[in-house]
Amino acid sequence: MATKSIQLNTTAARLIIPVLAVLCVVFAYFFAKWFFANTLASRSLYKEIAEFSVGLAPADPQTRFASAVLHEKTFLPDDLPKSLAEFEQAAALSPYDFRLWFELGKARERGGNTEGAEKALRKALELAPNYSQVQWALGNFLLRQGNETEAFTYIRKAAEGDKNFAAPAITSAWQLFEGDFVKIKSYAGESVNLKAAFASLLAKEKRFDEALDVWTSLPETARKTDFKANGDDIYQKMLEARKFRTALRIFSDINESDENNFALGRITNGGFESNINPQNPGVFEWQIAEGVEPQILIDKTQKHGGEISLVIVFNNKDGKAFRNISQSVAVEANKKYVFETFYKSDLKSSATLKWEIVDAANNDKILASTEAVAENADWTSLKTEFVAPETTEAVTIRLARVACGTTLCPISGKLWFDDFSLN
């Protein structure tokens, strides 16, 4: 097939190429100018540079927004009206950007234009109906205007979508309903975010039974994952109030079963087969006082059961140095318990050593004690029993040194312990 060519010999045709070239240059100039102004504004730290950017690209909402923010940050009286005007221009140039309406609403309220602020915030919510930050801002604005019913609707939606808003939302509800448990629980509804925050607040207010009620209504997996921080907070508040049984229940909710073997009425790591935490141990772990005398070590050469025992090495001429060893155990009230441990000794001592069971909330309240440790013994049982009083939530098992009848009370040698149990 033959190829035909078309000749462009007219004057108009010959002008097309240079005209297009000029248009491309003009377009490239304005694009480069806009791009430079946009980049300059977004990275600017000074209002003067932002103003220069606006001069280069006055129709760019980004330059207007940057100018508004930087003028507002000066806190100078003359700059605040300029800031508000720039926010207005930014929203007008990009009317479908909810972020600009959101910022405009806040700026209008700061300027005292509450009616305009509400319109801007509602416009932002219309453009982004599921954005928690907008719901939160509008809700709090309405709350400040006295429209509590609608305000708490938006505040609740914000907290449902973003758990970072849950704690302040519940605090606001607490103040509004004056701590009324039934009303606040109804307000929280089935929102897991609000429930977790409500449980934390109740624990802070020392309303522990209600805190446990709300906490246990959360899904089991959520307690261990999304709201573990809330659980840790509630756990600490329970311990501070010496609500040991409830604290233990919270602990089991927020930790995997193999992380720690804490349980009601059971000594943790009684055979020392797991690591002992020498610094910042948990309440239900072995507590060993700091110091150098006597030495307290793990021994793999001597044991009653398992592979390890705990050895105490004494070399104390006056008997003054002593390091406490103890563990707290949550117990059931009015229940009888039998405590037992096994020991091996090779001692020369004027002191009397024994294990005591005391109320964890009152160290002066001794519930039971074992017989004294013999100076020389192969693996021997030490045993005692007690009934946990009605008011006792936990007991502390501790190694006690009975005061000597003389000024000096030397003790030397080694003492091993293993296989602690509470049944």
Buried (B, 14 or more C-beta within 10 A) or exposed (E): EEEEEEEEEEEEEEEEEEEEEEEEEEEEEEEEEBEEBBEBBEEBEEBEBBBBBBEBBEEBBBBBBBBBBBBBEBEEEEBBEBBBBBBBBBBEBBEEBBBBBBBBBBBBBEBEBEEBBBBBBBBBBEBBEEBBBBBBBBBBBBBEBEBBEEBBBBBBBBBBBBBBBBBBBBBBBBEBBEBEBEBBBEBBEEBBBBBBBBBBBBBEEEBBEBBBBBBEBBEEEBBBEBBBEBBBBBBBBBBEBBBBBBBBBBBBBBBEEEEBEBEBBBBBBBBBBBEBEEEEBBBBBBBBEEEEEBEBEEBEEBBBEEEBBBBBBBEBEEBEBBBEBBBBBBBEEEEEBEBBBBBBBEBEBEBBBBBBBBBBBEEEBBBBBBEBBEBEBEBBEBBBEBBBBEEBBBBBBBBBBEEBEEEEBBBBBBBBBBBBBBE
